[in-house]
């Protein structure tokens, strides 16, 4: 879903259908974010539930919410 959307030029991906949050889900979101950055595009992820936000914060991966280039470093 994300890779094809990014390849088609989408800048926003809604993940509200994802009701479960795990480190695997988070890895997919970070991969999509990095893929968009490699194409010099900004990716906005919407519909992140509180569990995703907490998991990202605990993992130091705030780029998926903030969009900041260095947020995940």
C-alpha positions as CSV (number, residue, x, y, z in Angstrom):
1,X,0.0,0.0,0.0
2,X,2.6,2.6,1.1
3,X,5.3,1.8,-1.5
4,X,2.9,2.1,-4.5
5,X,1.3,5.3,-3.0
6,X,4.8,6.9,-2.6
7,X,5.8,5.7,-6.1
8,X,2.6,7.4,-7.5
9,X,3.5,10.7,-5.8
10,X,1.2,10.5,-2.7
11,X,2.4,12.7,0.1
12,X,-0.1,11.5,2.7
13,X,-0.9,7.9,3.8
14,X,-3.7,7.2,6.2
15,X,-3.0,4.3,8.6
16,X,-6.1,4.6,10.7
17,X,-7.2,1.1,9.6
18,X,-4.2,-0.3,11.5
19,X,-5.6,-1.0,14.9
20,X,-2.7,-3.0,16.1
21,X,0.7,-1.4,16.8
22,X,4.0,-3.4,16.9
23,X,7.6,-2.8,16.2
24,X,7.0,-4.5,12.8
25,X,4.3,-1.9,12.0
26,X,6.6,0.9,13.1
27,X,9.4,-0.5,10.9
28,X,7.1,-0.3,7.9
29,X,6.2,3.3,8.6
30,X,9.8,4.3,9.0
31,X,10.7,2.5,5.7
32,X,7.9,4.4,3.9
33,X,9.1,7.7,5.4
34,X,12.7,7.0,4.3
35,X,11.6,5.9,0.8
36,X,9.8,9.2,0.4
37,X,12.8,11.1,1.7
38,X,15.1,9.4,-0.9
39,X,12.8,10.8,-3.6
40,X,13.0,14.3,-2.0
41,X,9.4,14.2,-0.9
42,X,7.8,14.7,2.5
43,X,5.5,12.0,3.7
44,X,2.7,12.7,6.2
45,X,1.2,9.7,8.0
46,X,-2.3,10.3,9.4
47,X,-4.5,8.2,11.6
48,X,-1.7,7.2,13.9
49,X,-3.4,5.8,17.0
50,X,-2.0,6.6,20.5
51,X,-0.3,3.3,20.7
52,X,1.7,4.0,17.6
53,X,2.7,7.4,18.9
54,X,3.8,5.9,22.2
55,X,5.7,3.1,20.5
56,X,7.5,5.6,18.2
57,X,8.3,7.9,21.1
58,X,9.8,5.0,23.1
59,X,11.8,3.9,20.1
60,X,13.1,7.4,19.4
61,X,11.4,7.4,16.0
62,X,9.5,10.7,16.1
63,X,10.0,11.4,12.4
64,X,6.8,9.6,11.5
65,X,4.8,12.1,13.5
66,X,6.9,15.3,13.2
67,X,8.2,14.9,9.7
68,X,11.5,16.3,10.8
69,X,14.5,15.1,8.8
70,X,16.7,14.3,11.8
71,X,14.0,13.2,14.2
72,X,14.9,9.6,14.0
73,X,18.6,10.0,14.4
